[in-house]
Amino acid sequence: MELDLVEISPNANPPVCKVIDYKKFVYEQKKREKVIKSNATKVILKEIRFGPQTDDHDYEFKKKHAEKFLQEGAKLKAFVFFKGRSIIFKEQGEILLLRLAQDLEEFGKVEQLPKLEGKRMIMLISPKKK
């Protein structure tokens, strides 16, 4: 009959086997995996960039964008970029990021506290589940 004996569930007691066309079985299995993969949620990472001396108006404007990103379900990567000698204002950058984390507390939780990496101080915020 041109069919194969295929073990479907080897962990079951007794193991489950079917007499089917193996190539068709493999094709359908790949198709199922593809559908599952396409339905999986993809993590989107949005970035917001600050300077160490970001003004209040600019801060509020960027905070509004950050709220929108978190409400859409995207992760937020907020960072302060230090140009030239502005690296001496590390404390200001950290204060700015912690203030942002406090303002966005109702929309997301801090995944990674502010950490200096080269000329950037980075903080990650993930959205709260609905």
Secondary structure, DSSP 8 states (H G I E B T S, - for coil): ---EEEEEETTSSS-EEEEE-HHHHHHHHHHHHHHHHHHS----EEEEEE-TT--HHHHHHHHHHHHHHHHTT-EEEEEEE--GGGGGGHHHHHHHHHHHHHHTTTTEEEEEEEEEETTEEEEEEEE---
